[in-house]
Amino acid sequence: MQPEFWALPIIKILLITIIFLSLLVEVKTAGMGIGALLGIIAAGVFFFSQLVTGMVSFFEIAMFLGGVLFIVIELLTPGIGIFAGLGMIAILYSFILALGGGSSAIYLLIVSLILAIVIFALVVRKLPSSKLWSKVVLKDTSTVSKGYISTNDYSGFLGKEGYVITELRPAGTVSIDEVKLDVVSEGSYIEKDARIEVVSIHGSRIVVRRI
C-alpha cells in the first residue's frame, strides 16, 4: 500500500486501538492468546509503517518494546504494579513520539484509548482474571449477604437488641439481626460481646445502651 494510506489518521487510530485493547486483555487474563497475537501484529504494522514514512526511529520502537517488557515482568512476578505503570508510560510516550508529538498526537492517542476501553468494557466480564488484574480492581464489597447495609434509614433498628463486635469507646461496631452497624454508646465504655439496645436514632447516628 502507498505511504499515504498509512498516514491516514483513521488507520493509525485503528492500529493503536488494537494495541491498547490487546494490552488490556493481557493484563486481565495474563495469557498469550489471540489478543496478544493481534496486538503484536498491529504494533508491527504500526511501527513499520511509521518507520517507512520516516515518522519514527529505532528509539521509539525500543521504548515501546521496553514498555511491553515491563508489563510482562509485572505479569510474571509478584509485584505491586510499579513495572506495569512504568510500562504503560513508556508505551504511551513511544506512541506520542511516533505520531509526531504535539496536540494532534495526543488527540489520536486519546481517541484510540477511549475506543479500546469501550470495547474492553463490553467483553471484560467474559474474560478470566489474572493476579495483576486482581491488584487493580476492588474484589471485596460490603454486601447485605456479608452483613452490611448501605441505606441511611435505620429507624427499623430502634428498640432492637444486639451485641458488641468492637469495643465502644464510645464509637464502635455492633451486630443487630446479623447486620453490622456503626454506633455510639450513651457515653460509657462498652466491652466486646456485651448485649446492647438501640435507644435513639438521629439520621445515621445510632445510639445504644448496655442491657
C-alpha distance (Angstrom), angle and dihedral (degrees) to the residues before:
residue distance angle dihedral
M1 . . .
Q2 3.78 . .
P3 3.82 118.8 .
E4 3.80 88.0 -118.3
F5 3.81 89.2 65.4
W6 3.81 92.8 58.4
A7 3.79 89.8 46.9
L8 3.80 91.6 62.9
P9 3.84 110.3 113.0
I10 3.81 92.4 -136.9
I11 3.82 91.1 57.4
K12 3.80 91.5 49.9
I13 3.80 91.2 47.8
L14 3.81 91.5 49.7
L15 3.81 94.0 50.1
I16 3.81 94.7 45.6
T17 3.81 90.8 46.3
I18 3.80 89.8 55.6
I19 3.81 90.5 48.6
F20 3.82 93.0 50.0
L21 3.79 91.6 45.3
S22 3.79 92.2 51.4
L23 3.82 90.6 50.5
L24 3.79 91.5 51.3
V25 3.79 91.2 48.1
E26 3.80 91.6 49.8
V27 3.81 92.2 49.3
K28 3.81 88.7 50.1
T29 3.81 96.6 45.7
A30 3.84 106.0 19.6
G31 3.78 88.0 -147.1
M32 3.80 130.8 125.7
G33 3.79 96.6 -128.4
I34 3.77 138.9 133.1
G35 3.81 90.5 -58.0
A36 3.80 92.4 59.7
L37 3.81 91.3 45.8
L38 3.80 92.7 52.0
G39 3.80 90.1 46.8
I40 3.80 92.4 51.8
I41 3.81 91.5 48.4
A42 3.81 92.6 46.8
A43 3.82 91.8 47.7
G44 3.80 91.1 48.8
V45 3.79 92.5 49.8
F46 3.81 93.0 45.1
F47 3.79 97.9 49.4
F48 3.80 94.4 38.4
S49 3.81 91.2 52.3
Q50 3.81 90.9 47.1
L51 3.80 89.9 47.6
V52 3.82 91.5 51.1
T53 3.81 91.7 49.8
G54 3.80 90.6 47.9
M55 3.82 95.3 -114.6
V56 3.82 96.2 121.3
S57 3.76 140.5 33.2
F58 3.77 129.6 -155.2
F59 3.82 88.3 -88.9
E60 3.81 92.6 71.3
I61 3.81 91.0 44.8
A62 3.80 91.3 50.2
M63 3.82 90.8 49.1
F64 3.80 91.0 51.9
L65 3.81 92.3 48.3
G66 3.80 89.7 47.6
G67 3.79 90.3 53.4
V68 3.79 91.0 50.6
L69 3.81 89.4 49.0
F70 3.81 91.1 54.0
I71 3.80 90.8 52.5
V72 3.82 91.4 49.0
I73 3.83 89.7 50.9
E74 3.82 89.0 51.9
L75 3.80 90.9 51.0
L76 3.81 93.3 49.8
T77 3.81 99.2 42.5
P78 3.82 133.6 56.1
G79 3.81 93.1 -110.3
I80 3.80 129.7 149.9
G81 3.78 97.8 -121.1
I82 3.83 99.6 -84.2
F83 3.80 94.7 117.9
A84 3.80 91.4 45.8
G85 3.80 90.5 52.0
L86 3.79 93.2 48.5
G87 3.78 89.6 46.4
M88 3.79 93.5 53.7
I89 3.82 91.5 47.5
A90 3.80 90.9 51.7
I91 3.80 92.2 47.8
L92 3.80 93.9 48.1
Y93 3.79 92.1 47.6
S94 3.80 91.8 48.8
F95 3.81 89.4 53.6
I96 3.80 92.1 49.5
L97 3.79 90.5 52.2
A98 3.79 92.4 44.1
L99 3.80 90.9 52.3
G100 3.78 91.7 53.5
G101 3.79 98.9 -99.2
G102 3.77 124.3 -106.7
S103 3.79 130.4 87.2
S104 3.81 94.9 -50.7
A105 3.81 90.9 58.5
I106 3.80 91.6 49.8
Y107 3.81 90.4 47.7
L108 3.82 92.5 53.1
L109 3.80 89.9 46.1
I110 3.82 93.7 50.8
V111 3.81 92.6 48.0
S112 3.81 91.0 49.8
L113 3.80 92.7 47.4
I114 3.81 92.7 49.4
L115 3.79 91.6 50.0
A116 3.80 91.2 49.0
I117 3.82 92.2 49.2
V118 3.82 92.3 48.7
I119 3.80 92.3 50.7
F120 3.81 91.2 43.8
A121 3.81 91.3 51.1
L122 3.81 89.3 56.2
V123 3.81 93.8 56.0
V124 3.81 104.3 26.6
R125 3.82 95.4 98.8
K126 3.80 91.1 56.2
L127 3.81 93.9 55.1
P128 3.82 126.4 86.0
S129 3.81 117.0 -114.7
S130 3.81 126.4 -116.6
K131 3.82 128.0 -152.7
L132 3.80 90.6 -103.1
W133 3.80 91.3 53.3
S134 3.80 89.8 51.5
K135 3.82 88.9 57.1
V136 3.80 94.6 57.3
V137 3.81 100.8 42.6
L138 3.80 131.6 64.8
K139 3.79 106.7 -108.6
D140 3.80 102.0 174.4
T141 3.77 119.8 61.5
S142 3.78 130.8 -176.9
T143 3.78 100.5 -115.8
V144 3.79 132.7 168.9
S145 3.79 89.3 -112.6
K146 3.82 88.6 60.7
G147 3.78 92.5 49.8
Y148 3.80 101.7 -94.3
I149 3.79 131.5 117.5
S150 3.80 129.1 -161.5
T151 3.80 100.8 -163.1
N152 3.79 121.7 105.7
D153 3.80 93.9 -147.2
Y154 3.81 103.8 99.4
S155 3.80 97.1 156.2
G156 3.79 91.3 110.2
F157 3.80 90.3 67.4
L158 3.81 94.8 59.8
G159 3.82 109.8 122.7
K160 3.80 94.0 7.8
E161 3.78 124.2 129.5
G162 3.78 131.1 -133.3
Y163 3.79 142.9 141.6
V164 3.79 136.3 -93.2
I165 3.81 117.9 -100.9
T166 3.80 98.0 -180.0
E167 3.78 125.1 20.8
L168 3.80 114.6 -86.8
R169 3.83 109.2 -129.4
P170 3.03 76.6 176.9
A171 3.85 94.9 -64.3
G172 3.77 122.7 56.4
T173 3.78 145.3 112.2
V174 3.78 129.8 -67.8
S175 3.78 135.6 179.2
I176 3.80 119.9 -128.2
D177 3.80 119.8 173.4
E178 3.84 87.3 -11.3
V179 3.82 90.8 -58.9
K180 3.81 119.2 122.2
L181 3.82 113.3 -132.3
D182 3.80 133.7 -178.2
V183 3.80 106.6 -130.1
V184 3.80 143.7 160.8
S185 3.76 127.6 -135.0
E186 3.80 123.0 -127.9
G187 3.79 87.3 -95.4
S188 3.77 105.1 -69.3
Y189 3.80 128.6 101.2
I190 3.81 114.7 -100.5
E191 3.79 119.6 -167.1
K192 3.79 127.7 -135.0
D193 3.84 117.8 -76.6
A194 3.82 92.5 17.3
R195 3.81 116.4 140.0
I196 3.79 115.3 -111.1
E197 3.80 140.2 -179.3
V198 3.81 128.8 -147.3
V199 3.79 106.5 -118.5
S200 3.81 102.2 172.2
I201 3.80 141.8 5.4
H202 3.81 124.9 -156.7
G203 3.80 108.7 179.9
S204 3.80 105.0 -63.9
R205 3.83 92.8 -13.3
I206 3.79 110.2 101.8
V207 3.81 117.5 -169.6
V208 3.80 120.4 -160.2
R209 3.79 136.2 -174.0
R210 3.80 130.9 -154.3
I211 3.79 112.4 -104.4
